[in-house]
């Protein structure tokens, strides 16, 4: 997931969010008009705060957060174990003007795919 900081998402715009089974697909139009798909695999949580058509200011990748703690508590309540979500991290997208959170995703991994127009 650390590679997300190196692919130039700042100043991009979130174009769409789709969920397929346990995957979340986020389509971003980068600052240079290239389209990039982020496919979050084994997506456990997605909190969207009207992020579509929002500009991305920054992103953070967290291995410890309230959202991850909430997920672990739900897994344990359901009879699961911490090992089920041991690889999960939280990716948070922020809006540039006031650093407001616009999208939070908890997933085990992400792969990127450039899209041809």
GIJONOR-V34228 format. One record per residue. N is the residue number from 1. SS is DSSP state (H for helix, E for strand, L for the rest). NEAR is the number of other ideal C-beta (glycine too) atoms within 10 Angstrom. D_LAST is the distance of its C-alpha to the last C-alpha in Angstrom with 1 decimal. Layout:
n=[N;N]
ss=[SS;SS]
near=[NEAR;NEAR]
d_last=[D_LAST;D_LAST]
This chain:
n=[1;2;3;4;5;6;7;8;9;10;11;12;13;14;15;16;17;18;19;20;21;22;23;24;25;26;27;28;29;30;31;32;33;34;35;36;37;38;39;40;41;42;43;44;45;46;47;48;49;50;51;52;53;54;55;56;57;58;59;60;61;62;63;64;65;66;67;68;69;70;71;72;73;74;75;76;77;78;79;80;81;82;83;84;85;86;87;88;89;90;91;92;93;94;95;96;97;98;99;100;101;102;103;104;105;106;107;108;109;110;111;112;113;114;115;116;117]
ss=[L;H;H;H;H;H;L;L;L;L;L;L;E;E;E;E;E;E;E;E;L;L;E;E;E;E;E;E;E;L;L;L;L;L;E;E;E;E;E;E;E;E;E;E;E;E;E;E;L;L;L;L;L;L;E;L;L;E;E;E;E;E;L;L;L;H;H;H;H;H;H;H;H;H;H;H;H;L;L;L;L;H;H;H;H;L;L;L;E;E;E;E;E;E;L;L;L;L;L;L;E;E;E;E;E;E;E;E;E;E;E;E;E;E;E;L;L]
near=[19;7;10;16;13;7;15;14;21;15;12;23;16;22;16;13;16;11;11;9;7;12;15;24;15;24;18;22;19;17;14;8;8;14;15;18;16;22;18;22;13;16;21;22;16;15;14;16;12;9;20;14;10;20;18;22;18;13;17;14;14;15;10;8;15;10;17;18;10;13;18;18;10;13;17;13;8;8;6;12;10;9;8;16;19;9;13;21;19;22;19;18;26;19;17;14;8;7;9;11;13;20;23;20;23;24;23;17;13;20;11;12;11;10;12;5;6]
d_last=[25.6;26.8;23.7;21.9;24.0;22.6;18.8;18.9;18.3;20.7;19.5;16.3;15.9;16.1;13.7;15.2;17.9;18.5;21.6;22.2;25.8;26.4;22.8;20.9;17.1;16.2;12.6;12.8;11.1;13.0;15.2;13.2;10.0;8.5;7.8;10.7;12.4;16.2;18.1;21.7;24.0;27.5;26.7;30.1;29.6;27.0;28.2;25.8;27.2;24.9;22.2;19.2;18.0;20.5;20.2;21.1;24.1;25.2;25.3;28.3;29.0;32.4;34.6;37.2;36.7;38.1;35.2;35.7;39.5;38.9;36.9;39.7;42.3;40.6;40.4;44.1;45.2;43.7;45.6;42.9;43.1;41.4;40.3;37.7;35.8;36.9;33.4;31.9;30.8;29.7;26.5;26.9;24.5;26.2;25.7;26.4;29.1;31.7;30.3;30.3;29.0;25.9;25.0;27.0;26.2;28.8;27.5;28.7;25.6;21.9;19.3;16.0;12.7;9.7;6.4;3.8;0.0]
